[in-house]
Structure formats: structure tokens, C-alpha cells
């Protein structure tokens, strides 16, 4: 007899709709929570704004238990599922249209907010439909299938689509320009004087980058720290003055709020003074410096910004970029000289060379394409599931006459959850077990993307999609699978402390990356994968704890409450993480993340777990 799943009583083979349903469930969540962070970073939004506003997008999942009864009262779960997929497709299409406009940040945030509510509602409907569309024995059989395709959606969005954006970025821009830095024995340290900032005439030929000089010659004889400081500061001031560092200028020109004047700025000044970014000291002091300029050969189309990245393509790592790694050109500053400052380490006392590449890409086009592709995909999902989803007889709208009793029972489930004797411990564990990870996750992608002069690793968008979105997610999945297996052998209580340690200790990988800033992509990938594996392994304990807490007569409702508190625990710490990082730098921020693991250890010490919970029961007989 065949073991293949037969058709359900509703006339649909589960393989025809479960994989596509959960693939569709995973895509918008990852787009809102992770891909949006990468997109905004590439479009020049500050880490403070990225972390604050994208953390707010957790809110629909925080309050999801409050409106989940409406899905029962206002329609069938099948209809909700199909309609939400269509709405997500429309929202993604609108995101694609608004990315190129001047106020894209406000418009896309509003649309991501709508997408987050649609995605959370889709979660409610799809999970409920899964239980109605399959008999109980098949529900258990397909748990692994739905989880697998949800993870495939994660890799698709965070990995493949980000890599697609990176590929478009690199292939849609201007021809790259090579810059060479040569450190020579006996070369003279000529005074560095910036030429008058006159408008340069257009250069005949197609739009392109013009560099002068293409080879910067430095001496092995060091300059004084004050002279190096002065050159870097003057170049940075000129770049800000002409709008090449547009994001920084926009931040400076923004009217300060009451909170900014009385809280964040005074606190930021204190942090800058006492625990400021050590990168500033290392980049600004000692060694030698040289300057190259970049401009465009002619004005770009009105309203179009061209982002130019200067990255290392080879040579001695002791020669780095101190200013000008990311420059924004437009029709107002195209003929002005943008300064790129190269600096040598004080330890470099012998001849050496390094090569750098100035490249550009049409970043709005790249992310417009990604949003457009996803819009088409969800249009296809909506049409496909309109016909492919079964029509179970039990999938009906709740009777309106029973709404009063339903509401009373709904309130009662909340009261029972918060009246339990250990409710304080439960809340503490759900809110603080991932206190460190909630801050880390918002800054991983910006750290990987930020130029090395800013303390980041200077990866391209395509590399981030591969390192973080593909290998990182693969390691996360492997950690989760292994975590589930070991708990099934010995129980949650036995594995709780190993999982706490294995989840938090790998955060040190980012401390290492921020201090060493390795060039090796293999080493960076390995460090990210180790941290993600540890997180996936330890997060299994968190998920099992929520299942344990939800046990009882109101299992479904109490589990939904747990997931809402879980989302709140990710939202609140994430909101201030970007602001903190911009004041203390990546190095001190990741050290703070290590300190932030302490609450996770404390709340783990307070929980009480049945030794048998989670352990697979031996067969009777």
C-alpha cells in the first residue's frame, strides 16, 4: 500500500496547497522585518531611524491575539487567506512605485505597516485553515512540510531576493573606476591643500565617473596625528557641505524634537565623551594620508541620485579609506569634487600598494525590481489559492448571535493567563530571554553593509544576501533542527542551560568582527553562521517554553498571547538599538549586546520546568 498522502475529504491533495501556503506566509514577514532593514540601509537611511521604525513593524504581531476573533466572526478562513494574499500583492506593487520618489521613507513605511497587519492576519487565517483543511493525522504529518517551506521562503527573501537586488545594483550603474594607492620609501610628504571648489565643466562622452588622480602616492614617513586629523576632518566637512554625505546632512538639518533636545542629545553627548566609538581614534591618528577626488562627467537626470561606493579590490589591508567610502551624487553636486581620503596604519613602515574600486548602481531600481517581483508572486499566489485551497465544510463564519458569549470567553482567556501564579516569571522570560538578540538582529545587516571607515565590514548587497540571508539562515535552520532533536531525547529541563549558553555566547562573534574587521569573506561567513546556529539552537528552548506555558484548556489562545508577548520583547529593545549604536559605534555596541545577555541568564534561572516535558515518550509495551 502506498504511503503517499491521499486526498483530503475536501478533494485536494495536501501537497497541492500546503507548501505554497506556507511559502506565501513566510515571504511578507521576512520582507517587513529583515529585507526592509537592508533596503533602507542601501537607500541611505540612518541606523537610528532604521531600528526605530522597523521595530514598530512588530506591533501587528504583538496585538495579533486582540483581533484574531474577527477572522472567525467576519468571514471564512479560506476567504481571509486569499484576500490577504491579494492585498499583500497590491501593497508590494505600491512599494515598488514609491521607492523612487523623494519621500520614499514615509510612504514605504506606511505601506510596510499595512503589509505587516495583512501578514499577521494571513498568519491567523492560514494557521486556522490548516487545522480545518486536514484531518488530525495529516496535520501532524505535514507539520515538518509547512515549517520547511516557511524556512525556504526566508532564504528566498533574505537570501535570493537580496542577492538579486545586489546584482542589479552592480550591473545597472556607471562603469567602475580603479584607484591605486602606492606607499613608497623616500617619497616626499607634500602639503595637502584642497583646490578651489569650482564647478568643473562636463566631459564629452556618456555619463561616468571621473577620478583625479587615479594613483595616490604616499610616503612611508608618517605625518603628525594633528595633520592627519585635519585632512580627514576637512574632507568630511567638504563632503557634507556639498551633499555627498546626504543622510548625515539631512539628520543635522532636521528640527530637533523635545525628546531629542532633552533626552537623546544630552545622553548622546555623554556617551560620545565617555564611551565614544574607538574607530574615530584609530582612523584619525597617525600614519599617512592622501586624497583623490571623484565627480561625474555630466549632470545625471533631474531627481536621480547616484550612490558611489569605494571598496577595496586588493592589496595591503593596512591601507584603508578614512573618508568617502559612500558618496551620493545628484544634479546639484555632480560637478563638485567629492573627497576620498586614504590612510595608512602607523604600523606600515615599508613599501606597499592597495587597489580600490569606485562603483555605482541604481539602488532605487534594484529594490523597485525586488518589490515588483514579489508583487507578481503574490498575485499568482492569490489566483492559485483561489482554486487550489480546499473548501472544508467546517470553515464557516462564527454565528453573530454567539458574539457576546464569544467575547466573554475571549476576555476570560486573557484573565486566566495573567492570573496564573507564575505569570511574572513567564512574562519576564518571554520579554527578556532574547533581550540581546532583539538589539543585535536590527544591526547585523547595517554592520555588514556599512563601510569600514564607519566600523562596518563593507560587504556589497549581494554578499549580504549570500552571507547572512543564505548561509546564515541555513545555520539558523540547522540549529533549530538539532535543538528540537536533542530536547526530544532528554527533555527541555535537561537542555535549558546548555541552550542558554549556546544561544548567547556566539554573540561574541560580532565583537570579534567589529574589532578585527577581517577581509576574508569565508571568515565573515563562518562567524555569522556560528552566531545564527547558536541562536537557532537556543531559540528552540524558547519555543518549547511557550508551548509548555500554553498547556491547558485554552491552549490555542494562550499560545497566541505568548507569541504576542514574544513580539513585544523583540520590538522594544530593537527600537533604541540603532540610536545607541550610532552614539557608541559598532565595537561598543556589540560589547553592550554581550552585557545584554545577562537578563537572559537571570530569567532562565527563575523558570520551573517538568523534567519530562519535551522528552519523547517511549512506546508502551
WOQUIQUI-V632577 format. One line per field, one symbol per residue. phi: phi as a letter, one per 20 degrees, with the letter a starting at -180 (. if undefined). A space follows every 10 residues. Layout:
phi=???
//
This chain:
phi=.fefffffge ncfgfecfgf feffffgfff ffedffffff ffenfffgff fffffgffgg ffegffdgff ffedqefffg ffffffffff ffffgffegf efefffffff ffffffffff ffgffffffg feecfgffgf fdgfffffff ffffffffdf ffffffffgf edefgfdedd dddcfnfeef gecffgeefe ffdgofgaec dbeecddddf ffefffffgf ffffffffff fenfdfffff ffefffeggf fdcffgffff fffdcfffgf fffedmmbcb ccdcbefbff ggneddeddd cfdrofffdc eeanfccddb fecgeeeeed ddcdfgfedc facbdccecc befgfgefff ffffffgfff gfffffdeff cfffecffff feffffffff fffffffeef fdffffffff edfdgfffef ffdffgffeg fffenedmfe gffffffeed ffffffffff ffffffffec nfffegfgff fffeffgfgf ffffeelfef ffffffffff fffffffffg fffffffffe gpfdgfffff fffffgfffe fffffdffff ffednfffff ffgffffggf fffffefdcf gefnffffff o
//
